[in-house]
Structure formats: C-alpha cells, structure tokens
Amino acid sequence: MGSYFKNFLNCGGKAAPQAVYGPFGMTETLFITRADGGFRGILPMMTRGTIIAFSAAVLAALALVAVLSDSSEAETIKIDIDGGQYELDTVKHEATLAAVDAFLGDFYIPALVSDGTDTYPVTAIGPRAIPRNLYELVIGQNIEKIDENAFVNANLVEFSVDPDNENYEVHLDALYTADGTLLAYPVGNTRSEYSVMDETVAIAPKAFQFADSLTSIEFPESLTQIGNYAFSNCAALTDADLPESVTDVGVGIFSNCHSLTKLPKMPSSVIYESTFSGCIGLKEIVIDESIVTVGPSAFANCKAISYLSVHEGCTVDDTAFQGLTVYDPSGNPVTGSALRGNLYYGSGIDKNLYDSTTGFTIHFSAGERECSSKIMTTVGGKLPSLPTYTGLFWDLDTWYLKDGTQITTETVFTSDDTVYTSTEMPDAEPLDDNLIIGGVVIALMVGFVICVIAMAKRF
C-alpha cells in the first residue's frame, strides 16, 4: 500500500487525520498521527457512496420504528361508549368492538364512535367480544370483519343485521356472510331442528359449537366446506348426515356430541383427527369400504363402543380408538391398522373389546338340580341359549350374574364367568330339597283334608 500514501501533516502539535487514497482516488484508510510524526492508529473509512447509503438506511430504520411505535400506540387506545368497549386504530382510522357489557341483554353495534376529537367507523368485532349473558346482537352497518372467536363465550338467542349492512344476513336467527358462509348459530336458541339456508357453501369453524338444544341439522347440496369443530359439544345432536357435495372437512367436527348413537353419513373417504372424540353414545362402529383412513384420536374416549369392524383396506392411526383396549384371540392388545379385517365386541361398560373368535367359558350354578347345560362357551361374546331345568317344580329359565343382574342371550361377556339361579346366588340362603318336597306334600295333604271336610258338610 506504500504507493498509496501521501506525506503526513502536522497540525499545531495535535494529532491530524491523514487520508490514504487508492488507485482510483477513493478513500480507503484514515491514519491518525501524533505531532511528532508517531503513528496512533488506523480507522476504517467508507466511500462517499457507502456513507450516503448507510445514512439513508439508518434514517429509514428510524422512520420505521416511529411508524411501528405509532401503530402500536394506536391499537391500544380504548374507549367505552354506551356499554361497549372499542379499540381505535388512528392509522387506519377505524374501530373494533372489543367487549360488551354483559348485563345489557341486547346490543346494537353502532355505525360510528367518537373519542371526542374524531369519529371512527366500527368495522370489526374482536375475539371474545360478545359476553355469555347477551341474548340478541345487532350487527352494525359498517361491520365487515368478525373474528373467528368473537362468539366463543356467547349464548345468544338471535342475530340481527342492520339493513344497510351488505356484508351479512340472517336466516332463522343464525348469522351468514353475504357470500354464503354460515358464520355463527345462536347457541342459546331453543329450537331442536335447524335447516341450513339454501345456497350456503361453507360452515365456519365452531359455528354450532355448544348448541345444546339442537337434535338434528339439515344441509343443502350446495355445501362444500365444514370448518374445524363446527358441531362440537352439541350435546343433544342425534342426526347430522352430511351431503356428498362436501369436499373439505375440518377436524373435531362432531367431538363431544354425546347423543350421537350412530355414525353420521360422511362424504369424505377420511375420518379426520378427533372427528368423533368424546362421543360417549356411539356403540357400533362399522368402518366400511368408503373410508380409507381413520385419523388420530378420531374415536378417542368413545367409552360405550361394544362393536367394532374395520375393513381390510383401511389405514387406522394408532391413536384412533384411544381409551379402548382391543384384544386379539391370544389376549394381546392391538391398535391401528392391526384392527383391520376383524370383528371386535365388548360390554360397552369396561372399555375393553375382544376378537369375535374369542370364546369365554360360562358356568351355570344350579346346585344339585338338573338343567340342560352346566357350562357353555360364548359366541361373539354372547350365550347361544340359556339352560333350562329338566325336573319338576323348578323354574331355571332365569339366571343372574353375581351382582344380581339378570342375564339374557343379549348379555355380552368379556371374560370367563359364573351365573346363578336366584336360590344359588352367593348371598342367598340355600334351600334344602327335602324341606321343599316336605312342604309340597304337607300342602297337598292340607288340601285333601279341606276337600274331605267340604264334602262331609255337603252330605
């Protein structure tokens, strides 16, 4: 670099910066010297263009920080007006409904709100803005955006929409978007049946969540999409067959629907994650050839399942039936796709299922009395018949479990067991056969004597 140096200068005994120029006359390095010509250090220098660019970048960054600071400050500005709390965005110049006084009963979202200085159109409803005790909500004329969780806490009875709002409409008290999405059903409504509006193409996530009064829902053939958890926790729902037009199904749509006793008709070849989790009323599950995949937790905690059949070509996630223990004929637990091609059964009580080829040995306790069979093997978990008594004076057609529960040919056994007559129950006092026969003889003799006395009086 020696060819790039120029003479050092002394400046009144003070250290003086000296520039070193490159071959194109551009500053490369700044030397700092002492008055005695000694060398103090070197500072890197930038070209003039680099300095300008760097300065511009710093200014731009400072401007961005200022804008973000202003925006953040604007989003936190809140005002309370007539029972509603609003967040004001001074940059976009609009307001969001953030909360409503729970004790109002009904609430009309205004078109505009003012902070005393400026006026803001109310264009949005924020998350969890609507409280549980509100029974009617009127959507204001400027509302154009509603958060997915706006009605999570709500127990509304009905929706209404300002006539000048072109973004939303109401059908049978439920709220729809103008482009055909059922956005929210008023879960406090007491109707038991609901028909989704014709031409509806989508049902939003959680739209019917916690609609406890609904027992059935009908859907139009125009429906193509159902969002996550759309019908979850509809405790009374028993009938909700989906049309074949539906092509996009979310997760958990029927989760915790406790009154479902049969699988709704599903248009998809996949039963998605958590679709029927917590449906404690489901007893019989038949996965036929129309279903190719059963997803994670699809039937998790379905405690009452007593009959399960999965076709050979279906892929089953290992957690699909979480909460049930399913056993093969050797007594080993099986999960996932190992369930395919077999029939499993259970009591629907103990959360255990068994391969249908597994037979349990059932003993019949009848004491010394003669009956048609003292031991049987279950078929598909059930007894093929019940033993009958072959002697006189006895009725052995009625049998009981140890706890006193009467059994029938529909009773499902999940282990080897013993059943009893009423006189052979473990806590019953056994009756002596001779005593019983003696009693019968005495009764006959008393009857004979009474007949003789009656005849004597007659003559």
Buried (B, 14 or more C-beta within 10 A) or exposed (E): EEEEEEEEEEEEEEBBEBEBEEEEEEBBBBBBBBEEEEEEEEEEBEEEEEEEEEEEEEEEEEEEEEEEEEBEEBBEBBBEEEBBBBBBBBEEEBBBBBBBBBEBEBBBBBBEBEBEEEEBBBBBBBBBBBBEBBBBBBBBBBBBEBBBBBBBBBBBBBBBBBEEBEBBBBBBBBBBBEEBBBBBBBBBBEEEEBEBBEEBBBBBBBBBBBBBBBBBBEBBEBBBBBBBBBBBBBBBBBBBBBBEBBEEBBBBBBBBBBBBEBBBEBBBEBBBBBBBBBBBBBBBBEBEEEBBBBBBBBBBBBBBBBBBBBBEEBBBBEBBBBBBBBBBEEEEEBBBBBBBEBBBBBBBEEBBBBBBEBBBEBBBBBEEBEBEBEEBEBEBBBBEEBBEBEEEEBEBEEBBBEEEEEBEEEBBBBEEBBBBBEBBBEEEEEEEEEEEEEEEEEEEEEEEEEEEEEEEEEE
